[in-house]
Amino acid sequence: MNALIFVVDSLFSLAVYAFLLRLLLQLSRADFRNPLSQAVVKLTNWLVLPLRKVLPPIGRVDTASLVAVYVVQVAAVAAVFLISTGIAMPITDLLWWAVKKTVVSTLQLYTVAIVVYALLSLVAPGTYSPVAGLLQSLCEPLLRPVRQVLPMIGGLDFSPLVVILVLQAALRLIA
């Protein structure tokens, strides 16, 4: 039973991260000509495109992508709860847990993205790759304000460390 829960939770988590990545890339105005961006779009079009027909965007926010993230997260929470307990979760609890899990997933996604972005800047500074371009689009909106307050010290940029600490503190507050 634990193996089934693990597999279902892992598959749903990957789906949530794909939809979440699509939403965050749109919000950060990432380059959608990037091969990785195109892959994310193709993986998530099956749900976002039908939703787009009924949900218009609100400003910069693609409501279809936002709703898709939430729908997949609700399905994930419901499926894991049903498999682990054998009963359906009450709808109010389900909707609340889905919001909480979506926020946690967003914070975790940003934490991993910033760690990889910082490592890439140490390993291959100044080189371009599709991953680096995507991570730059995603991470810079969080790192830029910290860099304005905390300048480089001895040639080292501590803004990723500060942002990761803030993200981890927020995760602990939520969890």
N, C-alpha and C positions, 0 to 999 in steps of 0.2 A: 504494500500500500504506500509506503514512504517513497519508493522508487517512482510510482505513478504520479504522486503529488509533485515530486521533484521535476519529472519530465514535463508535466502540464504547466507547472509554475515557470519553468525555464522557457518553454515555447511562448507562453503568453508574455513573459518579460521581454523577450526579444522583439515581439510584435509591438509592445508598448514603446520600447526604445526606438523602434523604427518610426512609428507615428510621431513620437515626441521629437525626434531629430528633425523630421520634416517640418513640424511646427516651429521649432527653434531656429532652423535655418531660414525659414521665411521671415520670422521676426527680426533676425539679424541681417537680413538682406544679403544672404550668401549668394555666391555665383552658382546658379543652377546649370551652367554649362559644364561644371566640374563633374567628372565621371561618377564620383561617389554620391554627389547630390542627385544625379540622374538615377542612380541605382535605388536610392531611398525613395524617390518619387515613383519609380516603377513598382517597387515593392508595396507601396501604400495606396496607389491609385484605385485599387479595387474597392476601397471603402470611401476614400475622399471624393472621388469624382461623382458618385451618386449623391452624396451629401451636399456637394456644391450646387447641385440643381435646386435644392430647397433651402439652403442656408447661404445667404449672401455674406460677403466679408464685411466686417465692421472696422473701418479705418484700415490699419495695417494688419489687423488680426484676421487670419483666414479661419472663420468660424467652423467651416467644414473640417479642417485639420484638428482644431481644438475639440470638437465633438467626437471626432474619430479616436483621438487619444483617450478620451473619457469613456467611450463605448467599449473599447478594447480593454481598458482597465477594469470597468465594471464586470465584463465577461470573465476576466482573469480572477478577480476576487470571488465572484460567484462560483466559478468552476472549482477553484482550490478549496473553498469552504465546503462545497457539496461533496467533493471527493473525500475530504478529511473527516467530515462529520456525518455525512449521509442525509443531511437535511438542508433545505434552502435557507439562506440568510434572510432575515427581515429586510425589506426594501430600504428603510431609512438607514439601517446599519450598513447595508451594501453601498448605498450612495455615499455615505460619510467615509467609509473605508476606501472607496475608490478615489475620492478627493485626496485623502491622506497619502495613499500609495502613489498617486500621480505626482504630488509635491515631492515625496521622497525620491521617486524615480528621476525627477528633474534635477534635484540636488546631486544625486549620485552620478547622473550623466555629465553634469558640469564638472564635478570633481575629477572624474576619469579623463574627460576632455582636457582639462587644464594640466593634469599630470603628464599626459602624453604630449601636449603642446610644449610644456616646459622641457621635457626630455628631448624632444625633437630639436628644440632651439639649442640645447647643449651638444647633441650628437652631430647635427648637421646644420649649423647656423648659416643663414643666408641662402640656402638651397630651397628650391621649390619642388613640391610634390603635391598631388591632389589631396593627400591627407593633410599636409601642412596648410594648404590654402583653405580647406574646409574648417580645420581647427582654428585658424586665425579668425575667420569670419564669426565663428561661434564664441571664442574665448575673449577676443579683444574688447567687446562691450563691457565685460566684467572687469577686465584687467586695467583698462585705460583710466578709470576714475581713481584707482588705487595708485597708479603710477604718477598721477598728478600730485598726490599727497606725499607719497613715499618715493623719492628719487632713487636712482641706482646708487648702490654703495660699493665702492671698489670694483666697479664694472659688473656687479651682480644685480640682477633684478629680483627683488624679493616680493613683488606683487603677486605672483602665483601662489606663494606660500601664504600670504595674508588672505587671499581670496579662498584658498582651500580651507584655512582655519575657520573662516566665517561660514563657509558652506557646511563644514563638519559640525560647528556649533549649532547651526540651524537644524541639521539632521538630528542632533541629540535633543534639541528642544521639541521637535515634532514626535520623535520616537519615545 
